Amino acid sequence: MRPSILRRLFRRVASTAVLGVVAATLSTVGAAQPAAAAGGLQQVTGFGTNPGNLQMYEYAPADLPAGAPLVIALHGCTQTANDYYTNSGWPKFADLWKFAVVFPQTTSANNALSCFGWFDPAEDTRGKGEAASIVQMVEHAKQQYGSDGRRVYVTGLSAGGGMTADLLAAYPDVFAGGSVASGLPAQCATSQAAASGCQTGPQKLTPAQWGDKVRGGFPGYTGPWPRVAIWQGTSDFTVYPANATALRDQWTNVWGIGQTPSSTDTLPGNTTRSIYNDASGKPAVETYSISGMGHGLAVSPGSGTTQCGSTAAYFLNSICSSYYTGVFWGLDQGAPGGGENPLPAPSGLAVTGVTDTSASLSWGAVAGASSYAVYRDGAKVGQPTSTSFTDTGLSAGGSYRYTVAAVDGSGAAGTVSAAVTATTTGGPGGGACYTATNYAHVAAGRAHTTGGYVYANGSNQNMGLYNVFVTHTLKESPAGYFVIADTGCTA
């Protein structure tokens, strides 16, 4: 049996209740099932190769402008994307401040309690599993909404909070900020067996040792670090408050600042906020300690601007954490840097050549760019200083989706380009090629529509909008299975 299958089986039958959710809870609440689109929540398919076997749901206000921020919100164990959409309060501020929200969802197919795999290196490290799937969702949403690549943020509760910390460590080039609610420090555990120990009392490491766990997530990274909010109840006996201390030590060390707060104040809901400023005097890390609160996400139902959410299992009436997190990130303001705009998307991205193991790309130069980030299926694979790149180590006969973003001198990536698809040569032979508009492909039975977009039958690859203006070449192999093959397609 393959190791990956063994790992899945181990995770499904593990008797340890990850993050304190015991089997009795499942008999009452039930393991998380795929969320139904409720109101404005919509499921998205075909967002990438999805190595982590996740589901993607999203919400965006109808009048969302281009260049708006993007927030990724991760549910806790036994929850669904719909639970987080309904109770967390994020849709309220998406409407008020104009940004899109993506709600990734894992299920009992990945973990018996539907927990994100924050303790599994095959799921929570750069380019692997669930972490890679979430970054593919980011890439898809950025292209769909024209989101500002410099203002992508991630937040999560409990296991989702642990995964949030891991994502910030693995992808500091993707996320400008994060918020960990009742969660764990990055890379606290690297196995299922070690997970419970982290929850009740993380290792007694120095700030530098905790910081090294972040720096090891993307070795050699020199760009700006994410700004991190940490939310914790003092009466949380599922993920103990010691985790908030470890998170503070970890991220203040990464920022190169001390563990003594620059200021402390009192907020509603018996909440104490401690602020840790960077060298310029701007908050880099903030902790929110909620006296008497147990394990869950802090919400404050009501119609006031600083109120949000609704109470439910693991959504606890105290303070609207989504509001204060959004303000910390600057979602209530314009673009960062006094209204500076991100670098524009490179134009003219094209596939210039393929072999059975590589794909070559080129694109137009962007004024002010010091380098360019190249993404394959949503994961960053290179950062050349020139306007060309060759991606190697690919599989023969495979189709790969590429985008490019300009990167400025501070390391901030700008708007992502339109995507192109490269199909390597070789691999299984045979199969006819069809070049037509998206409308014609659907009419001919080679593709189908969902939510105004077209997806290739079989592979379910996203082909773009359902209209007569977008044209693709599809290759059929085997019969009834179509893949995008805009270059190098031969019958």
N, C-alpha and C positions, 0 to 999 in steps of 0.2 A: 504493500500500500504506500502511496506517495506520502512524503512528510507533510505536505500541505493538507492532505485529507486527514491524516492523523491529528494535526493541529486543530482542525475544525471540530473533529469528533471530541477531542479532549476538552475544548472550550464548551461544547454543548453539554457534556455530561459532568462537568466539574461540580463537585458537591459543595464547594465553597461558594457562599452567596456574595458575589462581587458587589462591593459598595453597600454591604449590609442589607440587601434585599433578599429575604429568606424565601424558601419555597412556599410558605403559607401566603406570602404576598401574591405570588403568582396565582394561587388558587382563587384569590379574591379579585385581583386586578386583571390577571391574565397576561401572558407574554405579549409583548407589543406586536401588533399586526400592522400591515401596510396602511398608512393613513389615507383616508378618503379626502379628496379635495373639498375643503369647506370654505364657502364664501370666495375670498380672493386667493386662497391657497391653491396652487396648481402644480401637478406633477410634471416633471421634465424627463424625457427618455432620450437616449442617444447622445448624452453629454460627453462621452469619451469611452475609453476601453474599460473603465470602471474595475480596476483590479481588486478593489476592496468589497465588491458586491454590495454597494450601497444604493439607496434610492434618493432622488433629488426632488425636493419641493421648493417652490419659490413664491414670494409675494412682492409686488411692486405697485405703487400708486399709479393710477391711470395717466397722470400728468407728469410722470417722472422725466426730468430733463436729462440730456446727455451730460456726461461728466460728473454724475452724482456718485456718492459713496456706495459701498457694497458691504453688507454685514452677513456673516455666516453664523448661524445659531444652532448649537448642538444640544440635543435633548439628553436627559439622564436615563439610567437603567429603567426598564419596564415602560418607558414613555415612547411616544411617537412624535413625528414632526408636527402633526396636527395638535397634539397636546401643547407643544412649545409655542406654536403659532397662536393658539387660543388663549393661553394663560400668561405668557411672559411679558406682554406689553409691547413687544417690538413692532408689530404692525401699526400701533398708534403713532409712534414716532417716525416710522417710515412715511406715513401720510403727512405728518406735521413738518418734518424736516426734509423730506424728499430723498429717499434712498431705497434701494432694493434689498431684500432679505432672502437668503437661501437657507432652507432648513434641511440639512442632510438627515437621512434616517437609516439606521441599521435595524436588523430584525433578529428573531431567534434563529434564523438560518446562519447567522454569523456568531451569535452568542446566545446561550440559553435564556439569559435575562435581557437580551437586546441592549447590551452595554457596548459602547465603543471600546475598541481594544487598546486602551491607553497603556497597558502593561505588556504589550506584545510587539517586539521589534519588527515582526513581519507585517504589522499593521500601522505603526505609529512613527515610522522613521521616513526620511526623505526618499521619495520615489517608490515607496512600498505601500501596498494594501489600501486600507481605508484612508490614510493620509493622502496618498496619491489620488484617490477618487475624489476627495474633497477639493483638492487643488484643481482637478479637472472641472469640477462644478464652478469654481471661481472663474476659470478661463471661459467657460461657456457663458456664464452670466455677464462677464465683462463685455463680451462680444455682442450678446443679445441686447444689453441695455446701454452700451457705450460708457460703462462705469469708469470712474477715475482710478487708474491703476495704482495711484499713490495713496488712496483712501479705501483700502480693503481691510476689514476688521473681522475678528473671530471671537465668539463668546460661547460658553458652555457651562452646563450644570453637572456636578458630580462626575460620572465617567466622561461626560461631554466636556467638563472642565479639565479633567486630566488630559483628554485628547487636545483641548485648546492649548494647554501649555506645551505639549509635544509638537503641535503644529507651529507654534511661534518659534520653537527651537529649530525645527527642521526647515522651515520656510520663512526666515526673517526677511527675505527678499520679496515675499508675496504679501505678508500681513504688516500693516502699519501699527496695529495695536491689538490687544487682546483683553479679555475679561474672564477670569476664572472664578466661578461661583461654587463654593463647597467642593473644591477640586484638589488636585494633587500637583506637586512640582513636576517639571519636565523630567522624564526618564527616572521617576522615583522607583518604579518597578520594571523589570524586564522579563517577568514571567508571571503566570497565573498564581503560582505558589507564593510569590513575594507581594502580591497585590494587597492582601489583608493587612500585612505588616505595615505597609505604607499608610493605609487608611487610619490605623490606630496610633501610629507613631513612626513617622519617616525617619530615615537614618540620621544620626547626629553628625552631620557634615558641616564644615565651615562654609561661609558664604562663597569663598573661592571654589571649593569643591562642588557646591551646587551650581555655581556659574559655569564650571567646566562642562557640566552635563548639557548646558545650552550650547556652549561654544562647540562641543563635539557633534551637535546635530547637523551642522553645515560647516565643516572645517574650512578655514581660509576665508570665511566671510568677513568683509570689512565695512559693509554698508551700515546704515542706521539701524538701530535695534527697535523692536516694537515697544510701545508704551503699554504698560500692563496694569489693570485694575484687579484687585483681589478681594473677594467677598466671602465672609465667613461668619457663621453663628457661633456664639460662645458656648452654646449647649448642644452642639453637633456631636453626637456620639456614634456617627457612621463614618464621617471623615473628620477626624479630630482637628481642633484649632491649630495644633502644631504644624499642620500642613500649610496654613496661611503664613506662619512664621518662616517656614522653609521657602515658600514661594517669594516672600519679601526678600529674604537673604539672597535667593537665586538671582532675581531680576535687578535688584540694586547693585549686586556685584557685576552683572553683565554690563550695566550702565556705568560702572566705575564710580559709584557714589556710596556713601556710608549707609549704615542701617539706623541712624538716628533721624527721625523725621524733620523736614524743614518746617512743617507746621502741623498742627492738629486742631480739629474742630468737631463740633457736635451737630449731627443731622437728625431728621425725624426717625422714629422707630427705634430709639435707644441705640443709635448708630454713631460710632466714633470713626472719623476719617483721619488718616495720617497720610501726609503728602511728602514725597521724596523728590526733590527737584534735581534736574540735571545741571550741568555747568552753566547753562544759559539762564537758569532760574525758572525753567518750564517744568511742570510736573512730568516725571518719567514713570514713576510707580506710585500707585495709591492703594492703601488698604482700607477696607470698610469692615469694622468689627461690630456685629449686631448683638447686643446684650440679650441673652435669654433665647435666641432663635436656635432652632434645631437644624436638621439637614434639609436643605431645599434652596430654591431661588426666592429672594425677597421681592415681593410685589406689594402694591398699595392700591387696591381697587378704588376707583373714583374718577370724576371728570376733570379734576384739576390738572394743570400742566405737568406738575411734578408727581402725579399719580398714574398708575397703570396696572394692567393685568387683572387676573381674577384668581381667587384661592382655589386650590385643588391639591391632590396628593403631590407633595414636594414643591408646591407653590405657596409660600407662607406670607401671611399678612404682616408687613413690617414697614418697608420702605420700597419705593420703586427703583430697583437696582438698574433697570434698563435706562431710565431717565438719567441718572447720575453717571452711568457708564457712557452714554451717548454724549453728554456734555464734556466729560473727560477726554473723549476722542475728538471733540470739536464738530460733531455731527450737526449741532445747532447753529453752526457758522458756515461761512463760505469755504472756498478752497484754502488749504494751508499756505503759510508763507505770505500772508497779506493779500490773498486773492490771486496768487500766481497760478497760471494754468500749467497742467502737466504737458510734457513734450507730446507732440502729435504722433499719431500712428504712422509708421513707415508705409510708404506707398509702393505699389508695384511688386509686392512679394510674389515670387515665381519659383517654380521648380526648374532648375537648369540642367539637371541630369540625374539619372538613377543607375545603380548597379543592383546586383542581387543582395548586397549588404549595405548599401549607402544611398543617401539622397542629398543632392546639392541644391542650395537655395541662394537667391540674391534678392535685393530690395533697394529702394531708393534711400539716399542719405537724409538724415534729419538734422537741421541746424541746432546746435547746442548739445548734441548727443556725444557722450564720451565712449559709449559702447552700445551694444544691442543684446537684449535677452531673447534667446530663441527657445520656443516651447514646442515640444512634441506631445500631442494628445494631452495638453494642459500642464505637463511637467517640464521644468526648465532643463535644457540639455546642453546649453552653451551660452557664452557671452563674448562674442568676438568684438574687436574694435573696428573691423572692416564691415562692408555691406554684403558679405557673402559668408556662407558657412556650409560645411559638409558634415552631415550626421552619419556616423558609422555604427557598425555592430547590429544592423537591422536584420530581420528575417526575410528570406527570399519569398517573393510573391505576396508581401504584406502591404497594407495601406496605412499610411501615417498622416496625421493632420498637424500642420505647422502654423504657428503664428509668431510674430516678432514685435517687440516693443523697444523703443529707444530708452536708454538709461542716461541720466544726467550725471554731473560730477559728484553729486552727493550719494549716488547709488540708487536714486528713486527711478523706478520704471514708469514710463508714460503710458499713453493709450495703446492698447493692443491692436495690431493690424487685422485685416480680414484674413481668413484662413485659406490655405491651399492644401491639397492632398497629394502626396507622393506615393506611388505604388512601385515597389521594388520589382525587379525582374526575377525570373526563375520561379521556383516553387511549382506547385501542381499545375499542369498544363490544361489546355482546353478552356472553353467558355467563350461566349460571344460578348462583344462590346457594343454598347448602345449610347449614343450621344444625343441628348434631347433636353428640352426645358424641363423644369421640375413638374410643370403641369402635364406635359406629355408623358413623363415617366409614370406619374400616378395613373393617367388614363390608360396606359399600356399594361398596368399591373405589375410594374417593376418597383414601385414605391407606394407609400401610403402617407396620409396626413394625420397630424395630431396637433391641436392648438394652433393652427395656422402655419405649422412647419411641415416639411416633407422628410420622411425617413426611408432609407433603402430597405426593401423587403429582405428579410434574412439577417443581415448585419445590423440593421436598425441604426445606421450612421445618419447623423443629421445633415441634410442636404441644403438647408436654408429655407427661405420663405416659399410658400405655395403660390407660385405665379409663373408667368411666361417669360420673365426676364432673367432668371437664374438658370444656367445651363451646366450640366454635369455629364460625365461619361461614367456609365455603370458597367461593371464586368460581372457576368453571370457564371458562377462556378462554386458548387455544383448547381444543378437545375433548381431554379427558384430562390437562390441565394445570391444577392447582389452586393457588391462593394463599390465604393467610389474609386474610380481609376482615371482621373483626369489627365494623367500623363503615363506613357509607357504601356497603354492597354493594347494588346494584340489578340486577335481571335485565335 
